[in-house]
């Protein structure tokens, strides 16, 4: 029992993780307020969740702002384009839905548009996670993220299902907004890192393994 409540025991470790999750979510929300910075914020949140919280290799604030700065130039143009795509698809989907509700058969295309939006959302999850973890051209990042999305259908489905569940939680209990985004990201790392590992060379896998053995930088 004493070991359980030891400063390095399970109890205080859980408390530290919960505090880090709230802190990471706060950083994500604050840096996303300008909207156009959200791409870099998503990169920073994934990178920090994976390195500082999941593998305990550094500190949340330090890694978040480093990753935010490192990914800003590449991720921002991509995110701005994606915002436009989401707006256009959202308007078209809603318009087709109204036609469908009013009995117009062609309006049922809104179901297809919704499916397209789901695929793009999951693709975005992989894309910004990949940008945060690997250095590559924007074109290759986009292409590789699409390969991950379609080539790991089971994990992609789970990623979206978890996201949908988290959205329902926040809608039902808005106070959870201070915790859920980072918690979702932590869970997502277990799925996404498995996908990344599948496409790594043996040397890259060994390098990752060695990195994750380090306790604090």
C-alpha positions in Angstrom: 0.0 0.0 0.0 2.8 2.4 0.8 4.3 1.7 -2.6 1.0 2.6 -4.2 1.1 6.1 -2.6 4.8 6.6 -3.1 5.8 9.7 -5.0 6.8 7.5 -8.0 4.0 5.1 -7.5 0.8 4.5 -9.5 -1.3 7.0 -7.6 0.8 10.0 -8.1 1.8 8.9 -11.6 -1.9 8.9 -12.6 -2.4 12.3 -11.0 0.6 13.7 -13.0 -0.8 12.2 -16.3 -4.2 13.8 -15.7 -2.7 17.2 -15.0 -0.6 16.9 -18.1 -3.6 16.0 -20.2 -5.5 19.1 -18.9 -2.4 21.2 -19.5 -1.9 19.8 -23.1 -5.6 20.4 -23.9 -5.3 24.0 -22.6 -2.3 24.7 -24.8 -4.1 23.2 -27.8 -7.2 25.3 -27.3 -5.3 28.5 -26.7 -3.0 28.1 -29.7 -5.9 27.1 -32.0 -7.9 30.3 -31.2 -6.6 32.1 -34.4 -8.1 29.1 -36.3 -5.5 29.2 -39.1 -2.9 27.9 -36.5 -4.9 24.7 -35.8 -2.8 22.6 -38.1 0.3 23.4 -36.2 -1.6 22.9 -32.9 -2.7 19.4 -34.0 0.9 18.6 -34.8 2.1 19.9 -31.5 -0.5 18.0 -29.5 0.2 14.7 -31.2 4.0 15.0 -30.8 3.7 16.1 -27.2 1.2 13.4 -26.3 3.4 10.7 -27.8 6.8 11.9 -26.4 6.1 13.8 -23.2 3.0 11.9 -21.8 2.9 8.5 -23.3 6.7 7.8 -23.2 7.6 10.3 -20.4 10.6 11.5 -22.3 10.3 15.3 -21.7 7.9 18.0 -20.5 4.6 19.0 -21.9 5.2 22.8 -22.3 8.7 22.4 -23.6 7.8 19.9 -26.3 4.5 21.5 -27.3 6.0 24.9 -28.1 8.9 23.3 -29.9 6.7 21.1 -32.0 4.3 24.1 -32.7 7.2 26.2 -34.0 8.8 23.4 -36.0 5.6 22.5 -37.8 4.1 25.9 -38.3 5.5 26.6 -41.7 4.6 23.3 -43.3 1.2 22.6 -41.6 -0.4 26.0 -41.8 -0.9 26.2 -45.6 -2.2 22.6 -45.6 -4.7 23.4 -42.8 -5.9 26.6 -44.6 -6.7 24.5 -47.7 -8.4 21.9 -45.6 -10.6 24.5 -43.9 -11.8 25.6 -47.3 -12.5 22.0 -48.3 -14.4 21.4 -45.1 -16.5 24.6 -45.6 -17.4 23.7 -49.2 -18.2 20.1 -48.4 -20.2 21.1 -45.3 -22.3 23.6 -47.3 -22.9 21.0 -50.1 -23.7 18.3 -47.7 -26.3 20.4 -45.9 -27.8 21.6 -49.2 -28.2 18.0 -50.4 -29.7 17.0 -47.1 -32.3 19.7 -47.4 -33.2 18.4 -50.9 -33.4 14.9 -49.5 -35.7 15.9 -46.7 -38.0 17.6 -49.2 -38.3 14.4 -51.2 -35.7 15.1 -53.9 -34.0 11.7 -54.7 -30.8 13.3 -55.9 -30.5 14.9 -52.5 -29.5 11.5 -51.1 -26.0 12.2 -52.4 -25.5 13.9 -49.0 -24.8 10.4 -47.6 -21.9 10.0 -50.0 -20.6 13.5 -49.1 -20.7 12.6 -45.4 -18.7 9.5 -46.1 -16.1 11.7 -48.0 -15.9 14.1 -45.0 -15.3 11.1 -42.6 -12.4 9.9 -44.8 -10.9 13.4 -45.0 -11.2 13.8 -41.2 -9.3 10.5 -40.6 -6.8 11.4 -43.3 -6.2 14.7 -41.4 -5.6 12.8 -38.2 -2.8 10.8 -39.9 -1.5 13.7 -41.8 -0.8 16.1 -38.9 0.5 13.2 -36.8 2.9 12.2 -39.5 4.0 15.8 -40.1 4.8 16.0 -36.4 6.8 12.8 -36.3 8.7 12.7 -39.6 10.5 15.2 -41.9 9.2 14.9 -45.4 7.9 17.1 -48.3 4.3 18.3 -48.0 3.4 16.2 -51.1 4.8 13.0 -49.6 3.1 13.7 -46.3 -0.2 14.1 -48.0 0.4 10.9 -50.1 1.6 8.8 -47.1 -1.3 9.9 -44.9 -3.7 8.7 -47.6 -1.9 5.4 -47.8 -2.2 5.1 -44.0 -5.9 5.9 -44.1 -6.9 3.4 -46.8 -4.2 0.8 -46.0 -5.2 0.5 -42.3 -9.0 0.5 -42.6 -9.6 -1.1 -39.2 -7.5 1.4 -37.3 -8.9 4.3 -39.3 -12.4 3.2 -38.4 -11.5 3.0 -34.7 -9.9 6.4 -34.8 -13.1 8.0 -36.2 -15.4 6.0 -33.9 -13.4 7.1 -30.9 -13.5 10.7 -32.1 -17.2 10.5 -32.5 -17.6 9.1 -29.1 -15.4 11.9 -27.6 -17.5 14.5 -29.3 -20.7 13.0 -27.8 -19.0 13.1 -24.4 -18.2 16.7 -24.7 -21.6 17.6 -26.0 -23.2 15.8 -23.1 -20.8 17.1 -20.4 -19.1 20.3 -21.8 -16.7 20.4 -18.8 -14.9 17.4 -20.3 -13.5 19.7 -23.0 -10.6 20.4 -20.7 -9.6 16.8 -20.8 -11.0 14.9 -23.7 -8.9 16.3 -26.7 -5.6 15.3 -25.2 -7.0 12.0 -23.8 -8.2 11.1 -27.4 -4.8 12.0 -28.8 -3.0 9.7 -26.3 -5.3 6.8 -27.2 -4.8 7.6 -30.9 -1.0 7.3 -30.6 -1.3 3.6 -29.8 -3.1 3.1 -33.1 -1.2 5.5 -35.2 2.2 4.6 -34.1 1.5 0.9 -35.0 0.6 2.1 -38.5 3.8 4.2 -38.7 5.9 1.3 -37.5 4.6 -0.9 -40.3 6.1 1.4 -42.8 9.4 2.1 -41.0 12.7 0.5 -41.9 14.3 -1.9 -39.3 16.8 0.9 -38.5 14.0 3.4 -37.9 12.2 0.9 -35.6 15.4 0.3 -33.6 15.9 4.0 -33.3 12.4 4.6 -32.0 12.8 1.7 -29.5 16.0 3.2 -28.1 14.5 6.7 -27.9 11.6 5.4 -25.8 13.9 3.7 -23.3 15.1 7.1 -22.2 13.5 8.5 -19.1 13.4 12.3 -19.3 15.7 14.3 -21.6 
